[in-house]
Amino acid sequence: MPKVLLFANTDWYLYNFRLSLAKELRDDGHEVVLLSPPGNFNELLEANGFQWIPFLLSRQGINPFSELRSLWKLIRLYHQVQPDIVHHFTIKPVIYGSFAARLLRIPGIINSITGLGHLFIDSSPAIQLLRGAAKWLYRIGLSSTEVIFENSEDRDIFIQNRILKAEQSHLIMGTGVDVDKFHPTNKKDSIPIVLFASRMLATKGLLEFIEATRLLKQKGLKARFALAGTTDPGNPASIPQGQIESWKQSGLVEWWGWQEDMPSTLAQVDIFCLPSYREGIPNALLEATASGLPIVTTDVPGCRDVVMHGLNGLLVPVRNAPALADALETLLSNTELRHTMGRAGRETAINQFSLTRVNTETLAVYKIFLAS
């Protein structure tokens, strides 16, 4: 029985985005081991019958001695587990996991580039220096591995920068969405609700969403605006909880917090908004489109791969709160347009982003190693 190890920088990521893949692998006869730092979701992973191993990993740490210790511990762990295939997600697991797996000559190494993230978005001098180091480490780590990208623009950046060869790359559009679990529902004829659901990060466009909300409320537009998700203290772009509470107290937005049942949450709203700075393929948009919601998002990689302007939503320039407010006003003032775009989004989710399709394409990458 082939043993597969999935490694990410949070148990939250494994549970929310890769649990279905783990189940598919198990159903195909693989032994599946999950690896991540401990958090609030490891018990849920174990409740689904998977072996989960805690591995402490500082997401933002750059101390070379601490990082080398982490790499050495990972090498020892991989040696103990002895997987046949390793699949890494997010930057440090991709780089460190690839080094460890190649050193131990693990037969199959798969890396998923789930988005370029804060390291490739921030333009500060310190981050630019780290970005140069990351490209160098990627170039070494990704050598002789199979690499999955969620959008073509991220893949092109890696190929053009000679981080990897084109023949190593695979394009699989996101982690997929369960189109049976997420589906359209009848909306009540009441004040429309606009939902921003994501981690509470500046890079997700949260500050622009707040400013757009302020502009629309100044116009006297009748609508409700809600935030759903969690803060992410491990990310430098995280918005403090106190700031969110301040927005709530001022009446700008409703704070719904973490929502375990996202299908029921999306059933309550009329418009989904994610003005992100850059994405892989945002799962939040996939869930919203499958739920038949019109989308307002930014014209950036990842987001524009899901939303076609004028068909299933509206695209606006990045970091542009007035343009975001105008797009939201367009949908808030036209119920029929919302319904038309929602129906088109549902078709997009079924035809391009279904969980069945994404898992099938991902398992095809595994078969490259299983065949040999």
Secondary structure by P-SEA (a helix, b strand, c coil): cbbbbbbcccaaaaaaccaaaaaaaaaaccbbbbbccccccaaaaaaaccbbbbbbbccccccaaaaaaaaaaaaaaaaaacccbbbbcccaaaaaaaaaaaaacccbbbbbccccccccccccaaaaaaaaaaaaaaaaaaccbbbbbccaaaaaaaaaacccccccbbbbcccccccccbbbbbbccccbbbbbccccccccaaaaaaaaaaaaaaaccccccccbbbbbccccccccaaaaaaaaaacccccccccccaaaaaaaccbbbbbcccccccaaaaaaaaabbbbbbcccaaaaacccccccbbbbccccaaaaaaaaaaaaacaaaaaaaaaaaaaaaaccccaaaaaaaaaaaaaaaaac
